[in-house]
Amino acid sequence: MAALVKAVNAKIRSHPVLNYVCSTHFWGPASNFGIPIAAVMDTQKSPELISGQMTFALCIYSATFMRYSLAVQPKNYLLFLCHAVNETAQLTQGYRYLNYNYWGGKEKEGLDNAVAAGKEKARDIEAKVETKVKEVVGSK
């Protein structure tokens, strides 16, 4: 049995693509891709949910491992890609966080909500006025 396992392993390791797919250079980044996928999906959520501290920490983490992925031998371009996507998503989230909390985004959102509520109220009043006018005109 051990000889069979050894023979299968040797066969797999002799093929460059299969050797790569069976290595940690592939499975490490492949399993790590959950972080950037979640970060990209989070860019569609409300900016009030963003944690500034966590976003900053993930920016530092991704930048560090982007550097690491190119420093190891052999260079791990899949890991680099994984962290480059995460770095981009985290920088986007960081901008959204700063815009919402420090550059007037929260106030603008409140103002937009107030304007929308005012427009809705004006439409309701307009509908009531039209109904009354039709009643008055129709009764004459």
DRENPA-3360 file (N, C-alpha, C; in nm, 2 decimals, always signed):
BEGIN
1 = MAALVKAV = +0.08/-0.12/+0.00/+0.00/+0.00/+0.00/+0.09/+0.13/+0.00 ~ +0.19/+0.13/+0.08/+0.28/+0.24/+0.09/+0.35/+0.26/-0.04 ~ +0.38/+0.16/-0.11/+0.45/+0.17/-0.24/+0.35/+0.23/-0.34 ~ +0.22/+0.20/-0.34/+0.12/+0.25/-0.43/+0.11/+0.40/-0.40 ~ +0.10/+0.44/-0.28/+0.09/+0.59/-0.24/+0.21/+0.66/-0.29 ~ +0.33/+0.60/-0.27/+0.45/+0.66/-0.32/+0.46/+0.68/-0.47 ~ +0.41/+0.58/-0.54/+0.41/+0.58/-0.69/+0.31/+0.69/-0.74 ~ +0.19/+0.70/-0.67/+0.09/+0.80/-0.71/+0.15/+0.94/-0.69;
9 = NAKIRSHP = +0.21/+0.95/-0.57/+0.27/+1.08/-0.54/+0.38/+1.12/-0.63 ~ +0.46/+1.03/-0.67/+0.57/+1.05/-0.77/+0.51/+1.09/-0.90 ~ +0.41/+1.02/-0.94/+0.34/+1.05/-1.07/+0.28/+1.20/-1.07 ~ +0.22/+1.23/-0.96/+0.16/+1.37/-0.95/+0.27/+1.47/-0.95 ~ +0.37/+1.45/-0.87/+0.48/+1.55/-0.86/+0.56/+1.56/-0.98 ~ +0.56/+1.46/-1.07/+0.63/+1.47/-1.20/+0.57/+1.57/-1.30 ~ +0.44/+1.59/-1.28/+0.36/+1.68/-1.37/+0.36/+1.82/-1.31 ~ +0.42/+1.92/-1.38/+0.43/+2.05/-1.32/+0.30/+2.12/-1.27;
17 = VLNYVCST = +0.19/+2.10/-1.35/+0.07/+2.17/-1.31/+0.01/+2.10/-1.19 ~ +0.01/+1.96/-1.19/-0.05/+1.89/-1.08/+0.04/+1.91/-0.95 ~ +0.17/+1.92/-0.97/+0.26/+1.95/-0.86/+0.22/+2.09/-0.80 ~ +0.19/+2.19/-0.88/+0.16/+2.32/-0.83/+0.02/+2.31/-0.76 ~ -0.08/+2.24/-0.82/-0.21/+2.24/-0.76/-0.21/+2.16/-0.62 ~ -0.11/+2.07/-0.61/-0.10/+2.00/-0.48/-0.01/+2.06/-0.38 ~ +0.03/+2.19/-0.40/+0.12/+2.25/-0.31/+0.05/+2.36/-0.23 ~ +0.12/+2.40/-0.13/+0.07/+2.51/-0.04/+0.07/+2.65/-0.12;
25 = HFWGPASN = +0.16/+2.66/-0.22/+0.16/+2.78/-0.30/+0.03/+2.80/-0.38 ~ -0.05/+2.69/-0.40/-0.18/+2.70/-0.46/-0.29/+2.71/-0.35 ~ -0.29/+2.62/-0.26/-0.40/+2.60/-0.17/-0.40/+2.72/-0.06 ~ -0.29/+2.77/-0.03/-0.29/+2.88/+0.07/-0.36/+3.00/+0.01 ~ -0.33/+3.05/-0.10/-0.40/+3.17/-0.16/-0.54/+3.13/-0.20 ~ -0.57/+3.01/-0.25/-0.70/+2.97/-0.29/-0.80/+2.97/-0.17 ~ -0.75/+2.93/-0.05/-0.84/+2.93/+0.07/-0.84/+3.07/+0.13 ~ -0.74/+3.15/+0.10/-0.74/+3.29/+0.15/-0.83/+3.38/+0.07;
33 = FGIPIAAV = -0.87/+3.34/-0.05/-0.95/+3.43/-0.14/-1.08/+3.46/-0.08 ~ -1.12/+3.40/+0.03/-1.25/+3.43/+0.10/-1.25/+3.58/+0.15 ~ -1.13/+3.62/+0.20/-1.12/+3.76/+0.25/-1.14/+3.86/+0.15 ~ -1.07/+3.86/+0.03/-1.10/+3.96/-0.07/-1.24/+3.95/-0.13 ~ -1.29/+3.83/-0.14/-1.43/+3.82/-0.20/-1.53/+3.89/-0.10 ~ -1.51/+3.87/+0.03/-1.60/+3.93/+0.13/-1.58/+4.08/+0.12 ~ -1.46/+4.13/+0.11/-1.43/+4.27/+0.11/-1.49/+4.34/-0.02 ~ -1.48/+4.27/-0.13/-1.55/+4.33/-0.25/-1.70/+4.33/-0.24;
41 = MDTQKSPE = -1.76/+4.23/-0.18/-1.90/+4.22/-0.16/-1.94/+4.33/-0.06 ~ -1.86/+4.36/+0.04/-1.89/+4.47/+0.14/-1.89/+4.61/+0.08 ~ -1.83/+4.63/-0.03/-1.83/+4.76/-0.09/-1.97/+4.80/-0.13 ~ -2.07/+4.71/-0.14/-2.21/+4.74/-0.17/-2.29/+4.77/-0.05 ~ -2.24/+4.75/+0.07/-2.31/+4.78/+0.19/-2.30/+4.92/+0.24 ~ -2.38/+4.96/+0.33/-2.38/+5.09/+0.39/-2.24/+5.13/+0.45 ~ -2.19/+5.25/+0.43/-2.06/+5.28/+0.48/-2.07/+5.30/+0.63 ~ -2.19/+5.31/+0.69/-2.19/+5.32/+0.84/-2.15/+5.19/+0.91;
49 = LISGQMTF = -2.15/+5.08/+0.84/-2.11/+4.95/+0.89/-1.96/+4.92/+0.89 ~ -1.88/+5.01/+0.83/-1.74/+4.99/+0.81/-1.66/+5.02/+0.94 ~ -1.58/+4.93/+0.98/-1.49/+4.96/+1.09/-1.36/+5.01/+1.04 ~ -1.33/+5.14/+1.08/-1.20/+5.20/+1.04/-1.08/+5.13/+1.08 ~ -1.08/+5.08/+1.21/-0.96/+5.01/+1.26/-0.94/+4.88/+1.19 ~ -1.04/+4.80/+1.16/-1.03/+4.68/+1.09/-0.98/+4.70/+0.95 ~ -1.04/+4.80/+0.88/-1.00/+4.83/+0.75/-0.85/+4.86/+0.74 ~ -0.80/+4.95/+0.83/-0.66/+4.98/+0.84/-0.58/+4.86/+0.86;
57 = ALCIYSAT = -0.62/+4.77/+0.95/-0.54/+4.65/+0.98/-0.53/+4.56/+0.86 ~ -0.64/+4.55/+0.79/-0.64/+4.46/+0.67/-0.56/+4.52/+0.56 ~ -0.55/+4.66/+0.55/-0.47/+4.72/+0.45/-0.32/+4.69/+0.48 ~ -0.28/+4.70/+0.61/-0.14/+4.66/+0.65/-0.12/+4.52/+0.62 ~ -0.21/+4.43/+0.66/-0.20/+4.29/+0.64/-0.18/+4.25/+0.49 ~ -0.26/+4.31/+0.41/-0.25/+4.27/+0.26/-0.12/+4.33/+0.20 ~ -0.08/+4.45/+0.24/+0.04/+4.51/+0.19/+0.16/+4.42/+0.23 ~ +0.16/+4.38/+0.36/+0.27/+4.29/+0.41/+0.28/+4.16/+0.33;
65 = FMRYSLAV = +0.17/+4.10/+0.31/+0.17/+3.97/+0.24/+0.19/+3.99/+0.09 ~ +0.15/+4.10/+0.03/+0.19/+4.12/-0.11/+0.34/+4.12/-0.12 ~ +0.41/+4.19/-0.03/+0.55/+4.19/-0.03/+0.61/+4.06/-0.01 ~ +0.55/+3.98/+0.09/+0.60/+3.85/+0.12/+0.59/+3.76/+0.00 ~ +0.48/+3.76/-0.07/+0.45/+3.67/-0.18/+0.56/+3.69/-0.29 ~ +0.62/+3.80/-0.30/+0.72/+3.82/-0.40/+0.86/+3.80/-0.34 ~ +0.87/+3.79/-0.21/+1.00/+3.77/-0.15/+1.04/+3.62/-0.14 ~ +0.94/+3.53/-0.13/+0.97/+3.39/-0.12/+1.01/+3.33/-0.25;
73 = QPKNYLLF = +1.08/+3.22/-0.24/+1.12/+3.15/-0.36/+1.05/+3.01/-0.37 ~ +0.98/+2.98/-0.47/+0.95/+3.06/-0.59/+0.85/+3.17/-0.56 ~ +0.85/+3.27/-0.63/+0.75/+3.38/-0.61/+0.61/+3.32/-0.63 ~ +0.52/+3.37/-0.53/+0.38/+3.32/-0.53/+0.29/+3.42/-0.59 ~ +0.27/+3.42/-0.72/+0.19/+3.52/-0.79/+0.04/+3.51/-0.75 ~ -0.01/+3.39/-0.72/-0.15/+3.37/-0.68/-0.17/+3.44/-0.55 ~ -0.08/+3.43/-0.46/-0.09/+3.49/-0.33/-0.08/+3.65/-0.35 ~ +0.01/+3.69/-0.43/+0.01/+3.83/-0.46/-0.12/+3.88/-0.52;
81 = LCHAVNET = -0.18/+3.81/-0.61/-0.31/+3.85/-0.67/-0.42/+3.86/-0.56 ~ -0.42/+3.76/-0.48/-0.52/+3.75/-0.37/-0.51/+3.88/-0.28 ~ -0.39/+3.91/-0.24/-0.37/+4.03/-0.15/-0.38/+4.16/-0.23 ~ -0.35/+4.16/-0.35/-0.37/+4.29/-0.43/-0.52/+4.32/-0.44 ~ -0.60/+4.21/-0.47/-0.75/+4.23/-0.47/-0.80/+4.28/-0.34 ~ -0.75/+4.22/-0.23/-0.79/+4.26/-0.09/-0.74/+4.40/-0.06 ~ -0.62/+4.44/-0.10/-0.57/+4.57/-0.07/-0.66/+4.68/-0.14 ~ -0.69/+4.65/-0.27/-0.78/+4.74/-0.35/-0.91/+4.75/-0.28;
89 = AQLTQGYR = -0.97/+4.64/-0.24/-1.10/+4.65/-0.18/-1.10/+4.72/-0.04 ~ -0.99/+4.70/+0.03/-0.98/+4.76/+0.16/-0.95/+4.91/+0.15 ~ -0.88/+4.95/+0.05/-0.85/+5.10/+0.03/-0.99/+5.16/-0.02 ~ -1.07/+5.09/-0.09/-1.20/+5.14/-0.13/-1.28/+5.16/-0.01 ~ -1.28/+5.06/+0.08/-1.36/+5.07/+0.20/-1.31/+5.18/+0.29 ~ -1.18/+5.20/+0.30/-1.12/+5.30/+0.38/-1.16/+5.44/+0.33 ~ -1.16/+5.46/+0.20/-1.21/+5.58/+0.14/-1.36/+5.61/+0.18 ~ -1.44/+5.50/+0.16/-1.58/+5.51/+0.20/-1.60/+5.55/+0.35;
97 = YLNYNYWG = -1.52/+5.49/+0.43/-1.53/+5.51/+0.58/-1.49/+5.66/+0.60 ~ -1.38/+5.71/+0.55/-1.34/+5.85/+0.57/-1.44/+5.94/+0.51 ~ -1.49/+5.91/+0.39/-1.59/+6.00/+0.33/-1.72/+6.01/+0.42 ~ -1.76/+5.90/+0.47/-1.89/+5.89/+0.54/-1.87/+5.96/+0.68 ~ -1.76/+5.93/+0.75/-1.75/+5.98/+0.89/-1.68/+6.11/+0.90 ~ -1.59/+6.15/+0.81/-1.51/+6.27/+0.83/-1.53/+6.37/+0.72 ~ -1.57/+6.34/+0.60/-1.58/+6.43/+0.49/-1.72/+6.47/+0.45 ~ -1.82/+6.46/+0.54/-1.95/+6.50/+0.52/-2.05/+6.40/+0.46;
105 = GKEKEGLD = -2.01/+6.28/+0.45/-2.10/+6.18/+0.39/-2.22/+6.15/+0.47 ~ -2.20/+6.15/+0.60/-2.31/+6.13/+0.70/-2.42/+6.24/+0.69 ~ -2.37/+6.36/+0.69/-2.46/+6.48/+0.68/-2.53/+6.48/+0.54 ~ -2.46/+6.45/+0.44/-2.52/+6.45/+0.30/-2.63/+6.34/+0.30 ~ -2.60/+6.23/+0.36/-2.71/+6.12/+0.36/-2.83/+6.16/+0.43 ~ -2.81/+6.23/+0.55/-2.92/+6.28/+0.63/-3.00/+6.38/+0.55 ~ -2.93/+6.47/+0.48/-3.00/+6.57/+0.40/-3.07/+6.51/+0.29 ~ -3.01/+6.41/+0.22/-3.08/+6.35/+0.11/-3.21/+6.28/+0.16;
113 = NAVAAGKE = -3.20/+6.21/+0.28/-3.32/+6.15/+0.34/-3.43/+6.25/+0.37 ~ -3.39/+6.36/+0.42/-3.48/+6.47/+0.46/-3.55/+6.52/+0.33 ~ -3.48/+6.54/+0.23/-3.53/+6.59/+0.10/-3.63/+6.49/+0.04 ~ -3.59/+6.36/+0.05/-3.68/+6.26/+0.00/-3.81/+6.25/+0.08 ~ -3.80/+6.27/+0.21/-3.92/+6.27/+0.29/-4.01/+6.39/+0.26 ~ -3.94/+6.50/+0.24/-4.02/+6.62/+0.20/-4.09/+6.61/+0.07 ~ -4.03/+6.55/-0.02/-4.09/+6.53/-0.16/-4.21/+6.43/-0.14 ~ -4.19/+6.33/-0.06/-4.30/+6.23/-0.04/-4.42/+6.30/+0.02;
121 = KARDIEAK = -4.39/+6.38/+0.12/-4.50/+6.46/+0.19/-4.57/+6.55/+0.10 ~ -4.49/+6.62/+0.01/-4.55/+6.71/-0.09/-4.64/+6.63/-0.19 ~ -4.60/+6.52/-0.23/-4.68/+6.43/-0.32/-4.81/+6.40/-0.25 ~ -4.81/+6.36/-0.12/-4.93/+6.32/-0.05/-5.02/+6.44/-0.04 ~ -4.97/+6.56/-0.01/-5.05/+6.68/+0.00/-5.11/+6.72/-0.14 ~ -5.03/+6.70/-0.24/-5.08/+6.73/-0.38/-5.19/+6.64/-0.41 ~ -5.18/+6.51/-0.38/-5.29/+6.41/-0.40/-5.42/+6.45/-0.33 ~ -5.40/+6.49/-0.20/-5.52/+6.53/-0.13/-5.59/+6.66/-0.19;
129 = VETKVKEV = -5.50/+6.75/-0.23/-5.56/+6.88/-0.29/-5.63/+6.84/-0.42 ~ -5.57/+6.76/-0.50/-5.64/+6.72/-0.63/-5.77/+6.65/-0.60 ~ -5.78/+6.57/-0.50/-5.90/+6.50/-0.46/-6.01/+6.60/-0.42 ~ -5.97/+6.70/-0.34/-6.06/+6.80/-0.29/-6.11/+6.88/-0.40 ~ -6.02/+6.92/-0.50/-6.06/+7.00/-0.61/-6.16/+6.93/-0.70 ~ -6.13/+6.80/-0.72/-6.23/+6.72/-0.80/-6.36/+6.71/-0.73 ~ -6.36/+6.70/-0.60/-6.49/+6.69/-0.53/-6.57/+6.82/-0.54 ~ -6.50/+6.94/-0.52/-6.56/+7.07/-0.53/-6.61/+7.09/-0.67;
137 = VGSK = -6.53/+7.07/-0.77/-6.56/+7.09/-0.91/-6.67/+7.00/-0.95 ~ -6.67/+6.87/-0.91/-6.77/+6.77/-0.95/-6.90/+6.80/-0.88 ~ -6.91/+6.87/-0.77/-7.04/+6.89/-0.70/-7.11/+7.01/-0.76 ~ -7.05/+7.09/-0.84/-7.12/+7.21/-0.89/-7.20/+7.18/-1.02;
% end
